[in-house]
Amino acid sequence: MKDISIQELKEKAIELRKTALTMIYGAQSGHPGGSLSAADIMATLYFKEMNVDPNNPNWEDRDRFVLSKGHVYPIQYSALALRGFVPYETIYTLREYGSPFQEHPDMKKCKGFDISTGSLDQGLSCGVGMEIAGKRDFKDYRVFTLVGNGECQEGQIWEAAQTAVKYQLDNLVVFVDNNRLQIDGFCDEIMSLQDLEKKFDAFGFETKRINGHSMEEIVDTLDEVRTAKNGKPKCIICDTVKGKGVSFMEDVADWHGVAPNEEQYHQAMEEVAGGLK
């Protein structure tokens, strides 16, 4: 865990958003909405919480991270570039032939990925498997998994949740990026998730609900769960805004997977940069 201030983390989140937008605009492809909603979570994990080494990305005792909602790859690519896993210039090669930055995370092509993802609802199962392996090998590393609220409509998420509880995976931390939207609209209108906090709690998780854009709440909650060796996996429901930081993207399902044009890109960058003030 790195010693970094709340203000510095907020600045990192802004840089993540700007980098993701630049990447998507340059490629004219990508998923800005969910990338922007997850930026504060990713900033905290990569720049403060996770025990990782960019110079030794396959270090056996590193913490693991699984981007279950693999379509928001721009925000993790941004984190890897800003954290030093890959040269920053790599962001300008998104989806180009031979680039480590492809449409979905590929652990064989890009340093810093612990698993290839893209098919929704499978990431939590992968995280559970990693943590079972850690317990078997008497390792203290933690496994962080970021899932979307839309994919929580799928059954494999809950099969994985049952397994995590059965095997008392208390080093597993699940973040739910609860931005209330999926590709076709609001989750409540498509397939209501009811109360995710109560659901994970009923399955046997130690569950917290926070403002996913409050760096203070994210940091404080991670401080709480870090030392809770109580046999329970952890779930942090993060209430977020899809497209956070860009006025015309916020809470708009159409920005799930659309790249901005030149005018929109410059407006978005100005508004995101304004978040530093």
Backbone as a ProteinNet text record, in pm:
[ID]
protein_1_A
[PRIMARY]
MKDISIQELKEKAIELRKTALTMIYGAQSGHPGGSLSAADIMATLYFKEMNVDPNNPNWEDRDRFVLSKGHVYPIQYSALALRGFVPYETIYTLREYGSPFQEHPDMKKCKGFDISTGSLDQGLSCGVGMEIAGKRDFKDYRVFTLVGNGECQEGQIWEAAQTAVKYQLDNLVVFVDNNRLQIDGFCDEIMSLQDLEKKFDAFGFETKRINGHSMEEIVDTLDEVRTAKNGKPKCIICDTVKGKGVSFMEDVADWHGVAPNEEQYHQAMEEVAGGLK
[TERTIARY]
85.2	0	88.4	60.1	142.1	88	179.7	142.1	114.3	-12.5	-53.2	-176.5	-182.9	-291.8	-420.4	-530.6	-660.3	-657.1	-598.6	-591.6	-512.8	-403.4	-323.2	-401.2	-480.5	-563	-669	-727.3	-825.8	-762.1	-639.5	-567.8	-537.7	-506.5	-482.8	-610	-723.9	-851	-879.7	-847.4	-864.6	-774.5	-649.7	-556.6	-604.2	-662.6	-716.5	-829	-918.6	-1030.6	-980.1	-884.9	-831.4	-761.9	-687.5	-616.7	-714.1	-816.5	-916.2	-988.5	-1025.9	-1094.1	-1005.1	-877.9	-783.2	-767.3	-760.4	-746.5	-868.6	-986.8	-1110.3	-1127.5	-1099.1	-1111.8	-1015.3	-890.7	-791.1	-826.7	-880.1	-916.7	-1055.1	-1133.1	-1273.9	-1346.7	-1313.5	-1372.6	-1351.2	-1448.3	-1429.2	-1555.5	-1543.5	-1657.9	-1630.8	-1669.5	-1639	-1725.2	-1853.6	-1944	-1899.5	-1880.3	-1838.5	-1694.7	-1611.1	-1471.6	-1466.6	-1545.9	-1545.8	-1607.9	-1708.3	-1771.2	-1678.7	-1585.7	-1496.1	-1363.5	-1340.7	-1208.6	-1162	-1251.3	-1209.1	-1171.1	-1244.5	-1210.4	-1073.2	-1051.4	-925.2	-806.5	-826.9	-718.2	-675.8	-773.7	-742.2	-670.4	-716.8	-655.1	-512.5	-492.4	-360.9	-257.4	-301.6	-203.4	-192.1	-276.6	-266	-275.8	-380.3	-416.4	-342.6	-331.2	-279.6	-127.3	-84	58	105.2	152.7	197.8	330.8	400.4	530.2	535.1	529.4	534	658.5	766.4	890.9	892.8	797.3	786.9	639.5	572.2	426.8	376.8	462.4	421.7	470.6	509.1	553.5	452.2	500.7	413.9	326.1	375.8	302.4	223.2	210.1	135	-13.7	-81	-226.3	-274.8	-391.4	-448.9	-567.7	-589.1	-706	-773.8	-906.1	-984.6	-1088.3	-1078.4	-1176.6	-1286.7	-1384.6	-1490.8	-1568.2	-1597.8	-1664.1	-1557.7	-1508.9	-1390.3	-1406.5	-1531.3	-1550.9	-1506	-1479.4	-1428.3	-1275.5	-1215.7	-1070.1	-996.4	-1054.3	-974	-929.2	-1010.3	-972.8	-862	-859.1	-747.5	-622.1	-636.3	-519.3	-457.9	-542.8	-494	-417.1	-469.9	-402.4	-266.7	-261.9	-135.6	-32.5	-79.2	13.2	64.3	-25.2	14.5	93.8	73.8	145.9	281.9	306	437.4	452	341.1	350.3	387.2	338.9	368	401.3	474.6	503.4	373.3	369.2	246.7	205.2	301.8	272	185	177.6	97.6	-50	-94.1	-236.5	-279.2	-184.2	-217.7	-227	-213	-216.4	-338.8	-437.2	-554.2	-614.1	-626.7	-689	-610	-488.6	-404.9	-345.2	-314.3	-253.9	-119.9	-104.7	19.8	24.9	-74.3	-75.4	-111.5	-51	-94.4	-233.3	-281.3	-411.9	-515.3	-581.4	-683.1	-823	-926.8	-1064.1	-1105	-1049.2	-1071.5	-937.7	-924.1	-795.7	-745.3	-620.8	-556.2	-427	-426.2	-311	-186	-203.3	-88.2	-23.6	-96.1	-44.9	-0.5	-56.1	-30.8	13.6	125.8	174.3	77.2	60.8	-21.8	-159.3	-198.7	-327.6	-310.2	-399.4	-395	-487	-578	-669.1	-728.2	-751	-820	-970	-1036	-1179.3	-1252.6	-1382.9	-1465.4	-1604.3	-1613.4	-1744.1	-1800.1	-1908.8	-1960.8	-2002.9	-1984.6	-2021.9	-1921.9	-1813.1	-1716	-1600.9	-1581.1	-1465.3	-1464.7	-1581.8	-1585.4	-1544.8	-1584.6	-1542	-1390.5	-1330.4	-1184	-1119	-1175.4	-1122	-1133	-1245	-1263.8	-1158.2	-1134.1	-1032.4	-893.7	-861	-730.4	-715.2	-822.6	-813.8	-812.3	-883.5	-875	-731.4	-667.9	-528.3	-437.9	-464.9	-385.1	-394.3	-514.5	-531.4	-461.3	-473.5	-409.2	-257.8	-202.8	-57	-8.4	-97.8	-64.1	-6.8	-68.5	-29	-124.2	-70.3	-151.7	-200.2	-173.1	-215.8	-368.9	-414.8	-558.5	-600.4	-726.3	-781.7	-896	-882.2	-985.1	-1054.6	-1186.9	-1264.6	-1362.8	-1366.7	-1461.3	-1569	-1693	-1804.6	-1901	-1977.7	-2078.9	-2213.6	-2301.5	-2433.8	-2512.8	-2493.2	-2563.8	-2529.6	-2401.3	-2364.3	-2410.1	-2448.7	-2503.7	-2642	-2696.2	-2820.7	-2797.2	-2672	-2639.5	-2606.8	-2643.7	-2638.4	-2500.3	-2400.7	-2267.6	-2209.8	-2248.7	-2204.4	-2243	-2364.3	-2414.6	-2362.5	-2331.9	-2264.7	-2124.8	-2056.9	-1923.9	-1933.6	-2037.9	-2056.5	-2076.1	-2155.8	-2176.1	-2043.9	-1964.2	-1836.3	-1741.3	-1739.6	-1652.3	-1686.1	-1814.3	-1857.1	-1823.6	-1850.4	-1823.2	-1677.6	-1586.4	-1444.2	-1383.4	-1469.2	-1427.4	-1313	-1336	-1231.2	-1228.1	-1172.9	-1176.7	-1070.7	-989.6	-897.4	-952.5	-1077.9	-1143.9	-1227.2	-1205.1	-1281.1	-1349.3	-1482.2	-1560.5	-1612.6	-1577.7	-1635.7	-1747.6	-1864.3	-1971.9	-1980.5	-1953.8	-1965.2	-2113.3	-2185.4	-2332	-2375.3	-2352.4	-2389.2	-2531.5	-2603.3	-2747.3	-2783.5	-2684	-2712.2	-2639.2	-2699.4	-2633.2	-2653.6	-2612.6	-2607.7	-2743	-2851.9	-2983.5	-3065.2	-3010.5	-3086.4	-3066	-3160.8	-3149.6	-3178.1	-3094	-3107	-3245.5	-3298.8	-3428.8	-3539.7	-3523.2	-3624.5	-3604.9	-3482.6	-3452.2	-3465.4	-3400.8	-3409.5	-3363.2	-3459	-3426.3	-3337.1	-3235	-3142.2	-3187.6	-3296.3	-3342.5	-3230.1	-3206.1	-3104.5	-2978.8	-2876.5	-2754.4	-2683.9	-2690.7	-2627.1	-2687.8	-2820.9	-2888.3	-2860.8	-2850.2	-2823.7	-2688.1	-2583.3	-2450.7	-2443.3	-2508.4	-2511	-2579.2	-2690	-2762.6	-2680.9	-2597.2	-2512.2	-2401.4	-2370.9	-2269.8	-2148.2	-2152.4	-2042.2	-2049	-1934.1	-1932.3	-1949.3	-2060.7	-2099.5	-2105.5	-2051	-2054.3	-2116.3	-2181.9	-2233.8	-2178.6	-2118.8	-2052.5	-2079.9	-2041.9	-2038.3	-1910.2	-1924.6	-1808.8	-1727.7	-1770.1	-1691.8	-1633.6	-1650.4	-1590	-1460.3	-1347.8	-1220.3	-1204.1	-1258	-1249.5	-1321.3	-1440.7	-1517.5	-1451.9	-1398.5	-1332	-1212.4	-1129.3	-1009.7	-1047.3	-1143	-1183.2	-1240.6	-1318.8	-1379.3	-1273.9	-1178.1	-1069.8	-987.4	-969.5	-900.8	-977	-1109.2	-1192.2	-1182.5	-1194.4	-1202.2	-1065	-958.8	-824.9	-790.4	-830.4	-792.9	-902.1	-1011.2	-1124.4	-1103	-1023.4	-998.6	-1105.9	-1226.7	-1342	-1403.3	-1330.9	-1383.4	-1485.8	-1511.5	-1612	-1546.8	-1585.7	-1543.8	-1608.9	-1548.8	-1595.6	-1660.6	-1766.3	-1829.7	-1852.4	-1807.8	-1827	-1914.2	-2038.6	-2130.8	-2099.6	-2054.5	-2016.3	-2122.6	-2198.7	-2297.2	-2223.6	-2234.5	-2157.8	-2248.9	-2189	-2259.7	-2189.2	-2262.6	-2204.4	-2164.5	-2042	-1992.9	-1950.8	-1918.9	-1888.3	-1780.7	-1813.6	-1718.5	-1740.6	-1826.3	-1855.1	-2006.2	-2048.4	-2189.7	-2280.4	-2240.1	-2329.1	-2324.7	-2233.2	-2226.3	-2293.6	-2305.5	-2354.4	-2497.3	-2515.5	-2646.8	-2711.6	-2631.3	-2684.3	-2636.5	-2730.8	-2695.3	-2626.4	-2658.5	-2599.8	-2448	-2391	-2245.9	-2181.4	-2253.4	-2197.2	-2075.6	-2091.4	-1983.4	-1966.5	-1966.2	-1953.5	-1836.7	-1755.2	-1642.9	-1688.1	-1632.7	-1669	-1606.4	-1674.2	-1612	-1515.9	-1454.2	-1351.1	-1405.8	-1520.1	-1577.7	-1614.4	-1674.6	-1713.7	-1590.6	-1486.6	-1364.1	-1303.4	-1293.5	-1232.9	-1319.9	-1450.7	-1538.3	-1522.1	-1517.7	-1502.6	-1372	-1263.3	-1133.8	-1132.3	-1197	-1205.2	-1284.7	-1396.5	-1480.8	-1411.6	-1347	-1276.2	-1161.4	-1085.4	-974.4	-1025.6	-1144	-1202.6	-1229.3	-1230.9	-1251.7	-1137	-1023.4	-907.4	-920.4	-1011.3	-1020.6	-1101.9
-119.6	0	124.2	216.8	336.1	449.6	535.2	653.6	767	794.7	897.1	967.6	1096.9	1174.9	1161	1197.9	1197.5	1290.5	1408.5	1502.9	1445.5	1378.3	1317.6	1207.4	1132.9	1028.6	1089.8	1200.9	1269.1	1314.5	1362.1	1403.7	1284.4	1170.5	1050	1007.9	1018.7	982.4	1071.1	1199.6	1291	1249.5	1214.9	1172.6	1043.1	953.6	831.1	862.7	952.8	989.3	1054.3	1145.7	1214.3	1115	1023.5	924.9	832.8	786.3	698	768.3	894.5	969.6	989.1	1019.2	1037.2	908.3	798.5	668.1	636.5	657.3	627.2	720.2	847.4	943.6	909.6	878.1	848.1	725.9	624	500.3	507.7	609.2	618.2	487.7	435.2	309.8	298.6	242.9	221.2	248	234.7	245.1	352.9	476.5	584.2	583.9	551.7	565.4	490.3	359.5	277.3	298.5	342.4	373.6	492.3	594.9	714.8	688.7	602.1	575.5	497.8	421.4	337.7	404.6	526.4	588.7	608.2	646.9	673.1	543.7	438.1	307.1	263.4	276.1	230.7	312.9	443	526.5	480.5	451.1	406.9	273.4	180.5	48.2	53.2	117.8	112.4	205.2	312.3	409	410.9	334	328.9	186.7	114.3	-6.2	-132.1	-156	-285.1	-294.4	-409.6	-439.5	-502.3	-417.5	-463.1	-397	-453.8	-401.4	-393.7	-271.5	-259.1	-320.3	-326.4	-384.1	-536.1	-592.1	-737.6	-775.2	-759.6	-774.9	-914.5	-1015.9	-1152.8	-1197.7	-1101.6	-1130	-1221.3	-1329.3	-1433.5	-1384.5	-1290.2	-1245.2	-1116.6	-1074.3	-951.3	-969.2	-858	-859.5	-877.1	-939.1	-961.7	-868.5	-835.3	-755.5	-817.2	-829.7	-885.1	-782.1	-738.6	-647	-732.5	-769.5	-856.2	-787.4	-657.3	-580.2	-536	-634.4	-613.8	-511.3	-472.2	-372.9	-233.2	-211	-79.6	-82.9	-159.5	-172.1	-38.8	70.4	194.1	242.8	220.4	272.6	188.8	58.8	-20.9	0.5	12.2	45.9	177.9	273.3	402.5	385	302.9	278.7	211.5	114.8	45.7	139.9	229.3	324.6	426.8	479.7	581.8	522.3	394.9	329	277.4	273.7	236.1	92.7	19.9	-117.1	-119.6	-20	-7.2	138.5	168.3	308.7	385.4	509.5	588.2	604.6	610.5	630.1	517.9	406.9	293.5	329.8	432.2	467	509.5	555.4	601.8	487.4	364.4	248.7	161.7	210	128	63	-68.4	-150.8	-156.6	-102.9	-117.7	-258.5	-304.2	-436.2	-440.7	-541.2	-557.8	-483.6	-398.7	-323.5	-414.7	-389.1	-464	-422.4	-308.3	-256.9	-293.4	-404.2	-449.5	-421	-465.8	-428.6	-479.9	-592.3	-642.4	-688.3	-689.4	-724	-861.8	-867.4	-992.6	-1006.3	-1097.9	-1112.5	-1160.2	-1215.3	-1261.5	-1148.9	-1038.7	-927.5	-807.7	-793.9	-672.5	-705.5	-648.9	-666.8	-603.8	-670.3	-615.2	-676.8	-756	-824.3	-961.5	-993.3	-1124	-1225	-1176	-1265.3	-1190.4	-1258.8	-1201	-1200.8	-1088.3	-1079.5	-1017.1	-1015.5	-960.5	-1019.5	-1151.1	-1215.2	-1185.7	-1112.4	-1065.5	-1179.7	-1157.9	-1237.9	-1346.8	-1359.2	-1465.1	-1420.8	-1288.8	-1239.7	-1274.5	-1270.7	-1302.8	-1447.5	-1537.5	-1677.3	-1688.1	-1610.1	-1611	-1560.5	-1452	-1399	-1497.9	-1566.6	-1669.5	-1778.5	-1821.7	-1924.7	-1879.9	-1753.5	-1700.4	-1701.3	-1665.3	-1658	-1797.2	-1892.1	-2031	-2080.9	-2047.3	-2086.7	-2022.2	-1895.7	-1827.3	-1894.4	-1932.1	-2001	-2136.5	-2206.6	-2338.3	-2327.3	-2219.4	-2200.9	-2118.7	-2090.1	-2014.1	-1876.4	-1809.4	-1676	-1573.3	-1454.8	-1348.2	-1245.8	-1268.5	-1169.6	-1158.2	-1040	-1017.6	-1014.4	-1042.6	-1041.7	-940.9	-843.5	-740.9	-766.1	-762.2	-784.1	-669.9	-613.4	-506.4	-560.9	-560.9	-608.6	-493.6	-506.1	-406.7	-447.4	-349.9	-387.1	-464.8	-433.6	-507.3	-655.1	-688.2	-829.4	-902.5	-828.6	-893	-951.5	-928.7	-993.3	-1139	-1176.2	-1309.3	-1405.5	-1532	-1631.1	-1668.2	-1663.5	-1707.4	-1619.5	-1491.9	-1404.1	-1463.6	-1514	-1562	-1701.3	-1781.3	-1908.7	-1883.8	-1783.8	-1748.1	-1694	-1614.6	-1558.7	-1669.8	-1769.5	-1883.3	-1953.5	-1970.7	-2040.3	-1960.6	-1827.8	-1743.2	-1754.9	-1763.8	-1776.6	-1915.7	-2017.8	-2155.5	-2173.4	-2114.3	-2133.2	-2019.6	-1934.5	-1830.6	-1744.8	-1690.9	-1615.9	-1471	-1450.7	-1316.6	-1222.2	-1268.7	-1180.4	-1141.5	-1174.5	-1137.1	-1011.7	-909.5	-784.8	-760.2	-757.2	-734.5	-591	-516.4	-384	-395.7	-340.6	-330.7	-185	-160.9	-26.2	-2.2	44.6	53.3	186.2	196.2	320.5	317.4	210.5	197.2	179	179.1	169.4	51.4	-2.4	-100	-57	-138.1	-91.8	-45.2	-106.8	-74.4	22.9	67.6	160.8	135.8	182.4	167.3	23	-28.9	-167.8	-196.8	-102.9	-124.7	-144.9	-89.3	-103	-230	-280.6	-397.9	-526.8	-531.9	-647	-599.8	-562.8	-499	-588.2	-526.9	-598	-595.3	-523.6	-503.5	-440.1	-488.9	-428	-514.5	-471.1	-550.9	-566	-462.8	-470.3	-583.1	-590.4	-696.3	-833.1	-838.4	-966.2	-1022.7	-943.5	-992.5	-1023.4	-942.2	-966	-1099	-1127.1	-1251.6	-1373.7	-1356.5	-1466.9	-1495.8	-1399	-1420.5	-1332.1	-1231.8	-1136.3	-1032.7	-976	-852.6	-740	-669.5	-578	-433.8	-344.3	-200.7	-130.5	-19.1	63.6	204.1	256.5	386.2	469.2	594.9	682.2	648.8	590	545.8	656.6	782.9	897.3	977.3	925.7	989	916.4	979	915.6	885.1	973.5	952.3	823.8	802.6	683.1	556.6	562.5	444.5	405.7	504	477.1	426.8	493.5	453	311.3	278.6	145.7	38	65	-31.1	-47.9	58.7	48.3	-45	-35.4	-118.7	-266.7	-296.9	-438	-504.8	-425.1	-482.3	-573.4	-535.4	-610.2	-705	-715.8	-798.4	-943.2	-1015.1	-1157	-1238.5	-1230.3	-1289.2	-1405.2	-1453.5	-1564.6	-1525	-1394.6	-1348.5	-1275.4	-1309.1	-1224	-1087.6	-987.4	-849.7	-800.9	-723	-660.7	-513.1	-427.3	-283	-235.6	-202.3	-149.3	-0.8	37.6	177.1	244.3	333.3	410	513.1	500.5	584.5	642.7	725.6	788.5	749.9	688.6	653.6	782.3	784.7	904.4	1014.7	981	1079.1	1178.9	1308.6	1413.9	1483.9	1424.6	1483.9	1505.7	1630.7	1664.5	1592.1	1585.4	1526.9	1373.6	1314.9	1169	1114.8	1196.1	1146.1	1094.4	970.6	906	888.3	875.5	857	721.8	629.9	494.9	493.3	591.1	594.2	607.8	655.1	667.5	542.4	433.6	306.2	267.3	275.7	229.8	312.8	444.9	536.7	632	654	747.3	889.7	989.1	1128.4	1177.3	1274.3	1340.9	1448.1	1523.1	1618.8	1724	1781.5	1884.9	1828.1	1712	1648.2	1611.4	1565.2	1528.3	1648.7	1761.2	1879.6	1930.5	1924.7	1964.4	1870.8	1741.9	1642	1661.4	1685.4	1704	1827.9	1934	2056.4	2031	1963.1	1939.8	1846.1	1743	1649.7	1721.8	1800.3	1875.3	1970.8	2024.5	2115.7	2049.8	1916.6	1846.7	1859.6	1907.5	1928.2	2055.1	2142.8	2273	2261.4
0	0	0	-91.9	-105	-19.2	26.1	102.9	5.1	-16.1	-111.6	-56.2	-73	-14	-94.8	-30.9	-98	-219.4	-202.8	-314.1	-431.3	-401.7	-508.2	-578.8	-503.7	-565	-656.2	-612.7	-697.5	-828.2	-818.8	-939.2	-1029.9	-969.1	-1048.3	-1121.4	-1054.4	-1117.5	-1237.9	-1224.7	-1337.6	-1453.9	-1422.8	-1527.8	-1593.9	-1515.1	-1573	-1670.6	-1630.8	-1718.3	-1847.9	-1834.5	-1953	-2046.3	-1989.1	-2070.2	-2141.6	-2070.3	-2131.4	-2245.7	-2224.6	-2329.8	-2451.4	-2427.7	-2537.5	-2617.5	-2547	-2610.4	-2698.2	-2642.5	-2715	-2835.4	-2815.3	-2924.8	-3038.7	-3003.8	-3105.5	-3188	-3121.5	-3191.3	-3254.2	-3212.3	-3251	-3220.4	-3101.7	-3056.6	-2906.4	-2838	-2694.9	-2615.9	-2485.1	-2395.1	-2289.8	-2317.6	-2223.4	-2096.7	-2109.1	-1994.2	-1871.6	-1885.7	-1772.7	-1732.3	-1826.6	-1791.3	-1696	-1725.5	-1642	-1505.5	-1499.4	-1369.5	-1276.4	-1333.4	-1252.4	-1219.7	-1265.6	-1255	-1111.5	-1021.9	-883.8	-812.1	-841.3	-785.1	-834.7	-965.1	-1024.1	-973.7	-956.6	-905.1	-766.6	-682.5	-545.7	-546.5	-627.2	-630.1	-683.4	-797	-861.8	-800.8	-738.8	-688.1	-536.2	-467.5	-322.1	-266.8	-305.8	-232.8	-274.7	-403.6	-448.3	-437.5	-393.9	-381.1	-512	-603.6	-735.6	-768.6	-865.4	-905.9	-1058.9	-1116.8	-1263.3	-1325.7	-1249.6	-1302.2	-1293.2	-1220.7	-1206.3	-1205.2	-1320.7	-1324.6	-1289.8	-1300	-1267.2	-1130.3	-1048.5	-911.9	-843.3	-787.2	-732.4	-618.4	-538.7	-420.6	-443	-566.7	-596.3	-566.1	-541.9	-540.8	-684.2	-698.2	-830.8	-854.4	-982.4	-1018.8	-1140.1	-1131.6	-1242.5	-1285.5	-1410.6	-1467	-1529.9	-1447.9	-1498.5	-1609.7	-1590.8	-1697.8	-1797.5	-1874.2	-1957.1	-2067	-2097.4	-2203.4	-2161	-2032.1	-1991.1	-1981	-2070.7	-2078.1	-2083.9	-2142.6	-2146.7	-2009.3	-1906.9	-1775.3	-1712.8	-1740.1	-1688.3	-1771.5	-1902.2	-1984.1	-1936.6	-1904.6	-1855.8	-1725.9	-1636.1	-1508.3	-1529.5	-1619.8	-1646.3	-1706.6	-1795.5	-1858	-1757.1	-1674.5	-1577.2	-1461.7	-1434.6	-1323.8	-1368.4	-1500.9	-1550	-1595	-1609.8	-1660	-1808	-1881.5	-2024.5	-2051.7	-2158.8	-2193	-2216.1	-2169.8	-2182.5	-2328.4	-2419	-2561.2	-2617.8	-2545.6	-2591	-2604.7	-2531.7	-2536.8	-2676.8	-2758.1	-2892.7	-2994	-2945.4	-3035.9	-3014.5	-2940.5	-2907.5	-3033.2	-3028.6	-3131.1	-3262	-3262.2	-3380.9	-3385.3	-3505.3	-3519.9	-3446.3	-3361.6	-3287	-3155.5	-3126.6	-3001	-2883.7	-2765.4	-2646.5	-2600.2	-2648.9	-2609.9	-2716.2	-2694.4	-2787.5	-2732.6	-2803.5	-2768.5	-2631.1	-2590.5	-2456.1	-2398.8	-2266.8	-2204.2	-2244.5	-2284.5	-2323.5	-2243.3	-2148.2	-2059.6	-2132.6	-2252.5	-2329.5	-2408.3	-2424.1	-2503.5	-2420.2	-2298.7	-2221	-2079.7	-2038.5	-1902.2	-1802.6	-1690.5	-1584	-1573	-1671.1	-1663.2	-1601	-1508.5	-1444	-1510.9	-1596	-1666.7	-1785.3	-1894.5	-2009.7	-1981.6	-2010.9	-1982.4	-2100.7	-2091.4	-2197.7	-2195.9	-2175.8	-2163.9	-2025.4	-2020.7	-1892.1	-1801.5	-1672.4	-1555.3	-1521	-1599.1	-1572.5	-1482.4	-1470.1	-1396.5	-1249.3	-1186.3	-1043.6	-1020.1	-1110.1	-1097.9	-1106.3	-1196	-1207.5	-1079	-1023.3	-898.4	-784.5	-778.8	-675.6	-691.5	-814.8	-837.8	-795.4	-823.7	-783	-631.6	-562.2	-416.4	-353.1	-413	-366.1	-379.8	-493.7	-514.3	-410.8	-378.2	-277.4	-141.6	-102.8	26.1	24.5	-86.3	-97.7	-83.4	-140	-139.6	-19.9	74.4	195.5	161.7	63.5	22.1	83	109.7	168.8	66.4	-62.2	-160.1	-161.4	-203	-214.6	-360.9	-384.6	-519.4	-523.3	-612.1	-631.4	-765.1	-763.1	-884.1	-902.2	-1022.3	-1053.5	-1145.9	-1098.8	-1178.9	-1205.5	-1312.9	-1344.1	-1289.2	-1271.9	-1221.3	-1325.4	-1454.8	-1558.5	-1557.7	-1538.2	-1540.4	-1414.5	-1312.2	-1192.2	-1217.8	-1337.4	-1377.2	-1417.3	-1434.5	-1485.5	-1371.2	-1391.9	-1285.4	-1237.4	-1325.5	-1285	-1175	-1171.2	-1062.6	-928.5	-920	-790.6	-758.3	-859.8	-833.6	-776.4	-832.8	-782	-640.2	-613.3	-479.1	-376.4	-411.9	-320.7	-291.2	-395.5	-379.8	-290.8	-309	-227.2	-79.6	-49.5	90	143.1	64.2	107.8	149.5	70.5	97.9	180.4	236.7	331.7	275	157.7	87	135.4	254.6	313.3	257.4	161.9	90.3	-47.1	-72.4	-197.1	-174.8	-258.6	-249.3	-383.5	-382.5	-503.8	-503.4	-606.3	-626.2	-729.2	-698.3	-796.5	-840.4	-969.8	-1025.9	-1056.2	-956.8	-961.7	-1024.9	-1157.1	-1226.9	-1282.5	-1254.3	-1280.5	-1427.3	-1515.6	-1659.1	-1721.7	-1826.4	-1910.5	-2055.2	-2149.7	-2288.5	-2341.5	-2295	-2350.1	-2266.8	-2152.7	-2070.6	-1922.3	-1842.3	-1697.5	-1656.1	-1567.8	-1523.9	-1464.6	-1388.9	-1325.8	-1427.5	-1546.9	-1650.6	-1733.5	-1737.4	-1819.7	-1739.4	-1626.1	-1535.5	-1398.4	-1315.6	-1187.9	-1101.8	-1045	-956.4	-811.7	-784.3	-648	-566.4	-444.4	-357.4	-357.3	-432.3	-442.2	-308	-226.7	-94.2	-12.5	-11.4	64.8	3.4	-128.8	-194.6	-154.9	-171	-134.3	15.3	95	239.2	269.8	200.9	223.9	181.6	80.9	37.5	138	225.3	327.5	317.3	230.2	217.4	329.8	362.9	440.5	338.9	346.6	239.8	288.6	206.6	233.9	113.5	137.7	27.7	43.4	-64.3	-55.7	-181	-174	-290.9	-367.6	-483.7	-560.6	-623.6	-602.1	-648.4	-532.2	-412	-294.4	-262.2	-292.2	-266.6	-117.9	-34.8	109.8	149.6	94.8	130.8	77	-44.2	-100.5	-13.6	20.9	101.5	240.9	304.7	439.9	441	339.8	334.4	312.4	225.7	206.5	333.2	408.8	537.4	631.8	628.5	715.7	679.6	550.7	511.3	507.1	501.2	488.8	606	721.9	842.1	890.1	815.4	859	817.1	891.8	865.8	938.6	884.7	951.9	874.1	772.9	694.9	591.1	578.2	482.5	364.9	241.4	128.9	142.1	76.8	91.9	-38.1	-24.1	-139.8	-109.2	-200.2	-185.4	-301.4	-270.1	-369.9	-385.7	-503.8	-528.8	-614.7	-555.6	-631.6	-715.2	-846.3	-938.6	-1046.8	-1130.9	-1242.6	-1371.8	-1462	-1590.8	-1663.7	-1716.4	-1784.1	-1689.7	-1564.8	-1461.9	-1506.5	-1490.2	-1519.6	-1651.5	-1736.6	-1867.4	-1875.1	-1880.3	-1864.8	-1963.3	-2089.5	-2189.5	-2192.1	-2114.7	-2105.3	-1980	-1877.9	-1749.4	-1759.2	-1709.2	-1702.9	-1839.7	-1944.6	-2079.8	-2132.6	-2153	-2196.6	-2332.6	-2418.1	-2552.4	-2549.3	-2436.9	-2426.2	-2367.8	-2370	-2324.8	-2409.7	-2542.2	-2628.6	-2753.9	-2739.5	-2853.3	-2828	-2930.3	-2918.5	-2949	-2879	-2907.3	-3036.7	-3100.5	-3215.2	-3162.9	-3252.7	-3211.5	-3115	-3147.7	-3061.4	-2924.9	-2925.5	-2799.5	-2716.3	-2782.4	-2711.6	-2639.3	-2707.5	-2645.9	-2529.4	-2545.3	-2434.9	-2317.1	-2346.2	-2240	-2163.8	-2235.8	-2171.4	-2083.2	-2128	-2047.6	-1920.2	-1933.4	-1816.3	-1716.4	-1766.4	-1677.3	-1606.9	-1679.9	-1620.4	-1513.1	-1533	-1434.9	-1301.4	-1301	-1174.8	-1078.6	-1127.4	-1040.5	-956.9	-995.5	-928.4	-800.4
[MASK]
+++++++++++++++++++++++++++++++++++++++++++++++++++++++++++++++++++++++++++++++++++++++++++++++++++++++++++++++++++++++++++++++++++++++++++++++++++++++++++++++++++++++++++++++++++++++++++++++++++++++++++++++++++++++++++++++++++++++++++++++++++++++++++++++++++++++++++++++++++++

